[in-house]
Amino acid sequence: MEIDYASHFSALAHPQRLSVLRMLLRRYPDAVPAGEVAQALNVKSNTLSAYLAALRAAGFVTQERDGTSLRYAASPAGLSALFDGFLRECCQGRPDLCRGIGGDLQTKKGTDMPFRVLFLCTGNSARSIFAECLLRAIGGDRFEVHSAGTRPASQLNPLAVRMLAEKGHETDGLRAKHMSEYQNDAKAGFDFVFTVCDRAANEECPAWPGQPISGHWSTPDPVAVHGTEAERMLAFQTAYGMLQNRISAFVSLPLETLDNLALQHAVDDIARKD
């Protein structure tokens, strides 16, 4: 099928339409309610509808109905078809333009260098701390693990720390920290960067050096749950269990043998499993 490159690129030429697409790509594979997109980007509902219609017409966004509401998700396949086709047809497949990004992870194959992983959430007080501790425990020396927040709390959530200690995790040295501590890291960069809360994924963040594999593993915020201590602890247990399942699946991946494209698909598949 012949692609109308001018109209497709035109859909990306509007700054706010591009912001909508970038947010949905950060949340992929989630399908996000239109109201949440509007609130996160401070866009009026009718204006957002026009943006989404243009992006859907270009094949960059999909729509699904959930009861009475509509949810929207980015379409990496649609974007890939546009850019792959453009480079192949318009640029005649020049190897200096069409190399792609499906290489190996940071040249880690065949070495004893650990994969560097960063978990992000907003406060860095519970969910990303859980993920940090879990990967360190399950993955062992294969991984160098860190966590940070886009707007970190002043201290870790006490119930989160208590639960980690009860499960046998080492909690000394854990602290809430801002992601800026890692953005200018003198090391080679991260191999994987995961967001574990929707709010952090909704935010526009600078690109990480080293072109890491990125993933969004949406996890309900246990800190936001109110009620009895038992009800609150149940929320923390639920978040911990979701992350434990995903991290166990991640650790089981043959990271040393998959290229970046296959790894990205595998990380997205893990996000779809609760």
C-alpha positions in Angstrom: 0.0 0.0 0.0 1.4 3.4 -1.0 1.8 5.8 1.9 0.9 9.5 1.6 4.1 10.7 3.3 3.2 14.4 3.3 -0.2 13.9 5.1 1.3 11.4 7.6 4.2 13.7 8.5 1.8 16.5 8.7 0.0 14.7 11.5 3.2 14.8 13.5 4.0 18.4 12.6 1.7 20.0 15.2 3.5 20.3 18.6 0.5 19.3 20.8 -0.5 16.4 18.5 3.1 15.2 18.9 2.9 15.6 22.7 -0.2 13.4 22.7 1.6 10.7 20.7 4.7 10.9 22.8 2.7 10.4 26.0 0.9 7.4 24.5 4.2 5.9 23.4 5.5 6.3 27.0 2.4 4.5 28.3 2.6 1.8 25.7 1.1 -0.9 25.7 -1.5 0.7 27.9 -4.7 2.0 26.4 -5.3 5.3 28.2 -8.7 7.0 28.7 -9.1 10.2 26.8 -9.8 12.1 30.0 -6.5 11.1 31.5 -4.6 12.2 28.4 -6.5 15.6 28.5 -5.7 16.1 32.2 -2.1 15.1 31.9 -1.4 17.4 29.0 -3.8 20.2 30.1 -5.7 20.0 26.8 -9.5 20.7 26.4 -11.5 17.6 25.6 -12.8 18.8 22.2 -9.3 19.9 21.2 -7.9 16.5 22.2 -10.6 14.7 20.2 -9.4 16.5 17.1 -5.8 15.6 17.8 -6.6 12.0 18.3 -8.7 11.9 15.2 -5.8 13.1 13.1 -3.4 10.7 14.7 -5.8 7.8 14.2 -6.3 8.7 10.5 -2.5 8.5 10.1 -2.4 5.1 11.8 -0.3 6.3 14.7 -3.0 5.7 17.4 -5.6 3.0 18.0 -9.0 3.4 19.7 -10.9 0.9 21.8 -14.2 1.2 23.8 -14.3 0.3 27.4 -17.9 0.5 28.5 -19.0 4.1 27.9 -15.4 5.5 27.6 -12.8 5.4 24.9 -9.2 4.4 25.4 -6.3 5.2 23.1 -3.0 3.5 22.6 0.0 4.3 20.4 0.6 2.1 17.4 4.4 1.4 17.0 3.5 -0.6 13.9 2.0 2.5 12.3 5.0 4.6 13.1 7.4 1.9 11.9 5.5 1.6 8.6 5.9 5.3 8.0 9.6 5.7 8.8 10.7 2.3 7.3 8.8 3.0 4.1 10.2 6.6 3.9 13.8 5.5 4.4 13.4 2.6 1.9 11.4 4.4 -0.8 12.5 8.0 -0.5 16.1 7.5 0.6 16.7 4.3 -1.5 17.6 2.2 1.4 20.9 4.0 2.1 22.8 2.0 4.7 23.9 5.1 6.5 20.3 6.0 7.0 18.6 2.6 7.4 20.8 0.9 10.0 18.0 0.7 12.5 18.4 0.2 16.2 18.2 -3.6 16.5 21.7 -4.1 17.8 23.0 -5.8 20.9 22.6 -4.5 24.4 25.5 -2.2 25.2 28.0 -4.8 23.8 27.3 -6.9 27.0 27.3 -10.2 25.2 30.0 -12.6 26.1 31.2 -10.4 29.0 30.7 -10.5 32.8 29.4 -6.9 32.8 26.0 -6.6 34.5 23.0 -5.2 32.8 22.2 -1.7 34.2 18.6 -1.2 35.1 16.7 1.8 36.4 13.2 1.8 37.8 11.3 5.1 37.9 8.1 6.3 39.6 7.0 9.6 40.9 7.9 9.5 44.6 10.5 6.7 44.7 9.1 5.8 48.0 7.4 2.4 47.4 6.9 0.9 43.9 10.2 1.6 42.3 11.9 0.7 45.6 10.1 -2.7 45.5 11.3 -3.2 42.0 14.9 -2.3 42.9 14.9 -4.8 45.8 13.2 -7.5 43.8 15.5 -7.4 40.8 18.5 -7.3 43.1 17.2 -10.4 44.9 15.9 -12.4 41.9 18.5 -11.4 39.3 21.6 -11.4 41.4 24.9 -10.3 39.9 23.5 -10.2 36.4 22.1 -6.8 37.1 23.2 -3.5 38.6 19.9 -2.0 39.8 18.9 1.5 40.7 15.6 3.4 41.3 14.7 7.1 41.3 11.7 9.4 41.2 10.5 12.3 39.0 9.4 14.1 42.2 10.9 12.1 45.0 9.5 12.0 48.5 11.6 13.2 51.4 11.7 9.6 52.8 10.6 6.1 52.0 7.1 5.0 52.9 7.4 3.3 56.4 4.9 0.5 55.4 6.9 -0.2 52.3 10.2 -0.4 54.3 8.5 -2.6 56.9 7.1 -5.0 54.3 10.5 -5.3 52.5 12.2 -6.1 55.8 9.6 -8.7 56.6 10.2 -10.4 53.3 13.9 -10.6 53.9 15.2 -7.7 51.8 18.1 -5.6 52.9 16.8 -2.0 53.4 19.9 -0.3 54.7 21.0 2.3 52.2 17.7 2.6 50.4 16.6 6.2 49.9 14.3 8.3 47.8 16.3 10.2 45.1 15.7 12.3 42.0 16.3 10.9 38.6 18.8 13.7 37.9 21.3 11.8 39.9 21.5 9.3 36.9 20.8 11.5 33.9 24.5 12.6 33.7 25.9 9.3 34.8 29.5 9.0 33.8 29.1 5.3 33.1 28.0 3.9 29.8 24.3 4.4 30.5 21.4 2.1 31.3 20.4 -1.0 29.4 16.8 -0.9 30.6 14.7 1.9 32.0 11.3 1.0 33.4 8.5 3.3 34.7 6.2 1.6 37.2 3.7 4.3 37.7 1.4 6.0 35.2 2.1 9.5 36.5 5.8 9.2 35.9 5.2 7.7 32.4 2.9 10.6 31.6 5.7 13.2 32.2 8.0 14.3 29.5 11.5 13.2 30.5 14.8 13.7 28.7 16.1 10.8 26.6 18.5 8.5 28.5 22.0 8.1 27.2 22.9 4.8 25.5 19.4 4.3 24.0 18.2 1.8 26.6 15.3 -0.6 26.2 12.3 1.2 27.9 9.1 -0.3 29.4 6.1 0.8 31.3 4.9 -1.6 33.9 1.8 0.1 35.3 1.4 -0.7 39.0 -1.3 0.8 41.3 0.0 3.2 43.9 -0.3 1.5 47.4 0.6 4.9 49.0 -2.7 6.3 47.7 -4.8 3.7 49.5 -6.5 4.8 52.8 -8.2 2.7 55.4 -7.1 0.3 58.1 -3.5 -0.8 58.4 -4.6 -4.2 57.1 -6.2 -2.6 54.0 -3.2 -0.5 53.3 -0.8 -3.5 53.8 -2.9 -5.4 51.3 -2.4 -2.7 48.7 1.4 -2.9 49.3 1.3 -6.7 49.0 -0.6 -6.4 45.7 1.9 -4.0 44.2 4.8 -6.1 45.4 3.3 -9.2 43.9 2.6 -7.6 40.5 6.2 -6.4 40.3 7.6 -9.8 41.5 5.7 -11.6 38.7 7.0 -9.1 36.1 10.5 -9.1 37.3 10.6 -12.9 37.5 9.5 -13.0 33.8 12.1 -10.4 32.9 14.9 -12.3 34.6 14.0 -15.4 32.7 14.5 -13.7 29.3 17.6 -14.7 27.4 19.0 -11.2 27.4 22.3 -12.3 26.0 20.8 -13.8 22.8 18.0 -11.5 21.9 18.5 -8.3 19.8 17.0 -5.0 20.9 13.8 -5.3 18.8 13.0 -8.8 20.3 13.8 -7.5 23.8 11.5 -4.5 23.4 8.7 -6.8 22.3 9.3 -9.1 25.3 9.3 -6.2 27.7 6.0 -5.0 26.3 4.5 -8.5 26.5 5.5 -8.6 30.2 3.6 -5.3 30.8 0.4 -6.9 29.4 0.5 -9.7 32.1 -0.8 -8.9 35.5 
